Amino acid sequence: MAVVTSARMRPLLLAAVCLLSGCFLQEDSITIAGDGRANFESLVTVADQEQRIEFSNLDKLTSDVEEELRAAHWKVERSWISKKRPYQFKMTGSGQLADVARNTRFYSLESVSEKTYRIKFLTPGASANGSRRILFTSSGGKMFVHDKNGAVVSQIDDPSDEASYTIVLS
């Protein structure tokens, strides 16, 4: 998940989870204020019905994701909701769009102007292995997310890593 988690934001750990698990569900809630402050919460459920993942491996993976996001200037915390199958964890974070890293393996964020950013979510979306939903809300000022056609979006289901979205702050 998640802005990115995951987007974030992601933002963010789906690629590795997808490869390991065979089945995941991720929901990212991203709140962006008019001043560019972004908060995210990613809730990830890994079914692992084939029992191919050990908790210790998944815990290490999520720890690595947490550290990578910290290195990208996000303030991040993770917590486990279930350490047994189906595994479930939550990752939350915050940061200023102007200060976080422009490119990670989870997202690409480009500053178009002081109040406009373009973002791509670089984690798998629609696949046979799982699904991802990203929800956007505004806080403390107006913020809009537009798709490539200029339509305002508040939710993205199974984002493609080729799709670009524009964040407009006011």
N, C-alpha and C positions, 0 to 999 in steps of 0.2 A: 504494500500500500503503500501513496502518497504520496507546505505543498508537497509533496512527494514523500511519498511515501514510496503511496506509496503508490507519494505519490509517491503520496506520496507517495513519491513519495514514495516507494516504494519498495513506498513506494516501495516494490522494493524487493523483496525477497522471493517473489514468485518464481523467478527463473530457476533458482536452486531448488526451491520446494517442489516445483513442477517436476523437475528431473528426478527427484528422490521419491516423491510420494505416490504419484499416479492419480491423486485426487485431492483437490484443494478448493477452498472457498475463501475469498478475501473480500472484505468490505473496507474501503478507506473513506473516512470522513475528513474533509479538508475545509477549514475555515480560514478565510483570508480577510484581513482588515483593510480599510482604505489606505492605511499607511504602509502596506506591504508585509505586515506581520502575518505569518502563516502558522497555523496549528494543525496537526494531523493526528488521527487515531486510526490505526490499521488493526483490524481483527481478522486473524487468519486461523482457519480450521483445516487440519490435515487429516483426512480420513485414514489413510494407510491401511486399507482393507486387506491388502496382500501381506501386511506386516513385514515390510521391507526396511522400515526405518526404526532405528533405535533412538530412544529419547535423547541420549547423550550426543548423538550426531546432529540431531535437529537443534538441540540447545547450543551446540558449537556454531552451527550455521547462523542461528539468530543472533548470537553474540558477535559474530563477524559482521553481520549486516549492521548491527547497532554501532560498532566501531567505525565502519565505513561512513555511516551517516554523520557521526561525530566529527570525523576528519573533514567532512564536507560542510562543517560549521552549523550543523543542526544540534539542538539540545534534545537528546533522545533518552527514553526509558522503555524497557520492555518488562512484561510480566507474563507469567504462565497462568492460564485459567485451567488447563487440564494437561497434566504430564503423562496421561495415559490416552490410548487411542479412543476416540479421535482426539489427537493433540489439538490444543487451542492456545494461542497466545495473543497478546495485545502489545503493540508498539505505539507509543505516543511521542510526539516531538513538536518543536517549535523553532522558528527562525525568521529572519528578515529575508525576503526575496532578493533584496539587493546584496546581501552578505553571503548567502549560501553558494556552494560550488555550482558552477554552470553546467558541468557534465559529470555524471556518475554512471555506473552501469545500470542505474535504475531510472534515470530521467535525463533529459537535456532541457535546460532552461536558458533562454536567450532574452536579454534585455533589449527591447525594441526602443523604448524611451523610458523616462523616469516613472511613468505610470502604466506602462504596457510591457507585458512579458509573453513570450511564446514558449510553450512547453510540449514536450513529447514524453510519453510514458514508455520506457524502454523495457518493460517486462511483458511477458506473454499475457494476452487477454483471452480471447476466444480460443479454446483448444478442447481436445477430447479429454484433457486431464482435469479441467476445473473451470472456475469462473471468477471474475473480478468485477466489482462495482465500485465506482468512485463517486462520492456525493460532495457537492460544493455548497457552502453557505458563506454569507457575508457577515462581517462583524465590524462595528465601529467605523462606519463609512460604507459607501457603496463599492461593490466589486462585482464584475461580471466575467463569466467565462464564455467564450464564443468558439463554435466549431469552425471548420474551414470555410463554410458558407456564410459565416457571420451570425448564425442563429445562436441565441443565448441558450446555454445548457446548464442544468443543475445536477445532472447525473450522466455518467458514462458507464455503459455496460460493456465489459470485455474490450478495453481499449486496444487498438492496434498500435504497434510501435512505429507505424508510418503516419498515423494521424497526429496532426498538430492542433493545439488549442491555444487561444489567446486569452490572457488574463488582463483585464482592464480595471485599474484602480481609480477611485475618484475621491 
